[in-house]
């Protein structure tokens, strides 16, 4: 069975939101493959871009977050 990560779950992991700790624990327990759709990836990329444009993120940090998103795929 494949576990689908929707944009809100992927964003919580990538943006290190408060719920990320619980999500990470669940993912560590998961032994099957993960699936992140192109749409979900685009939504998380957009959230990262918004943080960059509103000066809540620096370029180096945003780049690392995008790299982390690529690793989820």
N, CA, C and O atoms as a DFTB+ gen file, in Angstrom:
292 C
 N C O
     1  1       0.832      -1.167       0.000
     2  2       0.000       0.000       0.000
     3  2       0.890       1.249       0.000
     4  3       1.952       1.269       0.622
     5  1       0.441       2.275      -0.701
     6  2       1.159       3.550      -0.796
     7  2       0.461       4.588       0.065
     8  3      -0.768       4.666       0.084
     9  1       1.240       5.378       0.770
    10  2       0.706       6.451       1.601
    11  2       0.787       7.756       0.815
    12  3       1.870       8.193       0.427
    13  1      -0.374       8.371       0.587
    14  2      -0.433       9.648      -0.132
    15  2      -0.267      10.795       0.849
    16  3      -0.978      10.876       1.850
    17  1       0.674      11.680       0.557
    18  2       0.871      12.886       1.366
    19  2       0.186      14.049       0.667
    20  3       0.572      14.427      -0.439
    21  1      -0.826      14.615       1.307
    22  2      -1.448      15.785       0.688
    23  2      -0.603      17.019       1.003
    24  3       0.350      16.946       1.779
    25  1      -0.955      18.135       0.405
    26  2      -0.145      19.346       0.529
    27  2      -0.016      19.810       1.975
    28  3       1.051      20.278       2.374
    29  1      -1.073      19.692       2.762
    30  2      -0.998      20.171       4.145
    31  2      -0.031      19.334       4.975
    32  3       0.675      19.871       5.828
    33  1       0.007      18.045       4.738
    34  2       0.942      17.172       5.462
    35  2       2.375      17.456       5.012
    36  3       3.275      17.598       5.839
    37  1       2.576      17.536       3.712
    38  2       3.918      17.820       3.192
    39  2       4.400      19.182       3.674
    40  3       5.568      19.335       4.031
    41  1       3.514      20.172       3.688
    42  2       3.895      21.511       4.143
    43  2       4.278      21.497       5.614
    44  3       5.236      22.160       6.013
    45  1       3.540      20.751       6.420
    46  2       3.872      20.717       7.846
    47  2       5.263      20.146       8.076
    48  3       5.978      20.582       8.978
    49  1       5.644      19.171       7.257
    50  2       6.982      18.586       7.381
    51  2       8.033      19.577       6.892
    52  3       8.999      19.863       7.600
    53  1       7.848      20.092       5.701
    54  2       8.840      20.963       5.067
    55  2       8.977      22.297       5.796
    56  3      10.085      22.813       5.939
    57  1       7.863      22.856       6.255
    58  2       7.898      24.158       6.921
    59  2       8.100      24.032       8.436
    60  3       8.139      25.032       9.152
    61  1       8.227      22.803       8.904
    62  2       8.472      22.514      10.328
    63  2       7.431      23.181      11.221
    64  3       7.752      23.868      12.191
    65  1       6.184      22.954      10.858
    66  2       5.072      23.479      11.641
    67  2       4.895      22.640      12.906
    68  3       5.454      21.547      13.001
    69  1       4.123      23.134      13.878
    70  2       3.953      22.407      15.141
    71  2       3.481      20.960      14.977
    72  3       3.871      20.096      15.763
    73  1       2.665      20.688      13.987
    74  2       2.165      19.322      13.788
    75  2       3.204      18.394      13.147
    76  3       2.972      17.190      13.039
    77  1       4.327      18.937      12.730
    78  2       5.329      18.146      12.012
    79  2       5.892      17.004      12.850
    80  3       6.194      15.942      12.306
    81  1       6.041      17.193      14.148
    82  2       6.597      16.140      14.991
    83  2       5.720      14.892      14.950
    84  3       6.228      13.778      14.827
    85  1       4.421      15.075      15.050
    86  2       3.514      13.933      14.990
    87  2       3.556      13.271      13.607
    88  3       3.578      12.045      13.494
    89  1       3.566      14.098      12.567
    90  2       3.603      13.575      11.204
    91  2       4.892      12.778      10.986
    92  3       4.855      11.689      10.414
    93  1       6.017      13.308      11.432
    94  2       7.294      12.600      11.283
    95  2       7.277      11.260      12.010
    96  3       7.778      10.265      11.487
    97  1       6.703      11.227      13.212
    98  2       6.612       9.952      13.948
    99  2       5.815       8.931      13.154
   100  3       6.198       7.765      13.062
   101  1       4.719       9.372      12.588
   102  2       3.887       8.455      11.793
   103  2       4.634       7.956      10.554
   104  3       4.532       6.786      10.185
   105  1       5.385       8.858       9.920
   106  2       6.122       8.470       8.717
   107  2       7.247       7.494       9.033
   108  3       7.542       6.606       8.234
   109  1       7.875       7.653      10.193
   110  2       8.930       6.721      10.596
   111  2       8.347       5.320      10.764
   112  3       9.006       4.329      10.449
   113  1       7.126       5.239      11.255
   114  2       6.458       3.952      11.445
   115  2       6.016       3.330      10.117
   116  3       5.810       2.118      10.045
   117  1       5.870       4.127       9.088
   118  2       5.372       3.659       7.791
   119  2       6.491       2.963       7.038
   120  3       7.581       3.518       6.897
   121  1       6.239       1.770       6.558
   122  2       7.277       1.024       5.843
   123  2       7.043       0.983       4.336
   124  3       7.906       0.524       3.587
   125  1       5.898       1.453       3.892
   126  2       5.583       1.417       2.470
   127  2       6.048       2.662       1.739
   128  3       6.636       3.562       2.339
   129  1       5.784       2.710       0.448
   130  2       6.175       3.880      -0.353
   131  2       5.286       5.085      -0.060
   132  3       4.152       4.950       0.397
   133  1       5.832       6.263      -0.337
   134  2       5.103       7.522      -0.187
   135  2       4.791       8.091      -1.557
   136  3       5.538       7.874      -2.512
   137  1       3.693       8.816      -1.654
   138  2       3.313       9.459      -2.903
   139  2       2.967      10.910      -2.625
   140  3       2.151      11.207      -1.753
   141  1       3.586      11.805      -3.365
   142  2       3.284      13.231      -3.304
   143  2       2.961      13.660      -4.727
   144  3       3.811      13.567      -5.612
   145  1       1.749      14.126      -4.950
   146  2       1.351      14.500      -6.311
   147  2       2.057      15.770      -6.759
   148  3       2.568      16.538      -5.943
   149  1       2.076      15.975      -8.059
   150  2       2.657      17.199      -8.610
   151  2       1.891      18.423      -8.111
   152  3       2.489      19.468      -7.856
   153  1       0.583      18.296      -7.972
   154  2      -0.228      19.417      -7.482
   155  2       0.147      19.750      -6.036
   156  3       0.327      20.920      -5.697
   157  1       0.264      18.739      -5.192
   158  2       0.649      18.967      -3.793
   159  2       2.038      19.594      -3.725
   160  3       2.280      20.496      -2.923
   161  1       2.933      19.122      -4.554
   162  2       4.286      19.681      -4.602
   163  2       4.249      21.154      -5.007
   164  3       4.963      21.979      -4.437
   165  1       3.414      21.476      -5.992
   166  2       3.280      22.874      -6.432
   167  2       2.700      23.741      -5.316
   168  3       3.116      24.886      -5.140
   169  1       1.745      23.203      -4.566
   170  2       1.144      23.972      -3.473
   171  2       2.165      24.259      -2.372
   172  3       2.202      25.367      -1.838
   173  1       2.990      23.275      -2.031
   174  2       4.007      23.485      -1.000
   175  2       5.074      24.446      -1.514
   176  3       5.546      25.302      -0.766
   177  1       5.456      24.314      -2.776
   178  2       6.424      25.246      -3.369
   179  2       5.887      26.672      -3.313
   180  3       6.635      27.612      -3.042
   181  1       4.607      26.828      -3.568
   182  2       3.972      28.140      -3.503
   183  2       4.012      28.702      -2.081
   184  3       4.240      29.898      -1.894
   185  1       3.794      27.854      -1.087
   186  2       3.860      28.298       0.316
   187  2       5.272      28.757       0.674
   188  3       5.449      29.748       1.382
   189  1       6.266      28.034       0.185
   190  2       7.661      28.424       0.429
   191  2       7.949      29.755      -0.251
   192  3       8.577      30.635       0.338
   193  1       7.496      29.901      -1.478
   194  2       7.696      31.137      -2.230
   195  2       7.035      32.321      -1.532
   196  3       7.612      33.406      -1.467
   197  1       5.838      32.118      -1.013
   198  2       5.145      33.185      -0.282
   199  2       5.952      33.610       0.945
   200  3       6.068      34.802       1.229
   201  1       6.502      32.650       1.663
   202  2       7.318      32.980       2.834
   203  2       8.550      33.789       2.425
   204  3       8.978      34.687       3.150
   205  1       9.109      33.469       1.275
   206  2      10.273      34.195       0.779
   207  2       9.882      35.629       0.387
   208  3      10.570      36.587       0.741
   209  1       8.784      35.759      -0.338
   210  2       8.340      37.084      -0.782
   211  2       7.919      37.989       0.371
   212  3       8.025      39.211       0.265
   213  1       7.449      37.413       1.456
   214  2       7.000      38.215       2.599
   215  2       8.092      38.333       3.663
   216  3       7.840      38.740       4.797
   217  1       9.294      37.970       3.269
   218  2      10.485      38.119       4.122
   219  2      10.419      37.321       5.421
   220  3      11.014      37.711       6.425
   221  1       9.692      36.200       5.397
   222  2       9.673      35.300       6.547
   223  2      10.651      34.146       6.334
   224  3      10.756      33.240       7.161
   225  1      11.357      34.198       5.219
   226  2      12.281      33.139       4.830
   227  2      13.421      33.777       4.053
   228  3      13.199      34.712       3.284
   229  1      14.639      33.283       4.247
   230  2      15.755      33.757       3.435
   231  2      15.984      32.763       2.299
   232  3      15.536      31.619       2.366
   233  1      16.672      33.202       1.277
   234  2      16.849      32.383       0.076
   235  2      17.494      31.032       0.407
   236  3      17.039      29.994      -0.072
   237  1      18.540      31.046       1.216
   238  2      19.236      29.788       1.539
   239  2      18.289      28.810       2.231
   240  3      18.296      27.617       1.926
   241  1      17.487      29.303       3.147
   242  2      16.543      28.453       3.862
   243  2      15.456      27.934       2.919
   244  3      15.088      26.761       2.979
   245  1      14.951      28.796       2.059
   246  2      13.928      28.384       1.094
   247  2      14.476      27.316       0.158
   248  3      13.772      26.369      -0.193
   249  1      15.724      27.468      -0.243
   250  2      16.355      26.480      -1.121
   251  2      16.439      25.124      -0.423
   252  3      16.166      24.089      -1.031
   253  1      16.815      25.133       0.841
   254  2      16.875      23.879       1.602
   255  2      15.495      23.241       1.730
   256  3      15.360      22.020       1.646
   257  1      14.487      24.057       1.931
   258  2      13.123      23.528       2.031
   259  2      12.682      22.904       0.695
   260  3      12.053      21.846       0.680
   261  1      13.010      23.556      -0.407
   262  2      12.669      23.003      -1.716
   263  2      13.409      21.693      -1.966
   264  3      12.851      20.767      -2.554
   265  1      14.659      21.611      -1.525
   266  2      15.409      20.356      -1.633
   267  2      14.731      19.257      -0.825
   268  3      14.635      18.114      -1.273
   269  1      14.262      19.609       0.369
   270  2      13.538      18.641       1.202
   271  2      12.261      18.181       0.540
   272  3      11.898      17.008       0.628
   273  1      11.580      19.089      -0.118
   274  2      10.361      18.731      -0.847
   275  2      10.679      17.752      -1.967
   276  3       9.940      16.790      -2.175
   277  1      11.763      17.983      -2.686
   278  2      12.168      17.067      -3.755
   279  2      12.455      15.671      -3.214
   280  3      12.188      14.677      -3.889
   281  1      12.998      15.588      -1.996
   282  2      13.296      14.282      -1.396
   283  2      12.022      13.525      -1.033
   284  3      12.039      12.296      -0.957
   285  1      10.921      14.235      -0.807
   286  2       9.664      13.558      -0.502
   287  2       9.063      12.880      -1.728
   288  3       8.286      11.934      -1.597
   289  1       9.408      13.344      -2.885
   290  2       8.823      12.799      -4.125
   291  2       9.359      11.416      -4.430
   292  3       8.975      10.812      -5.432
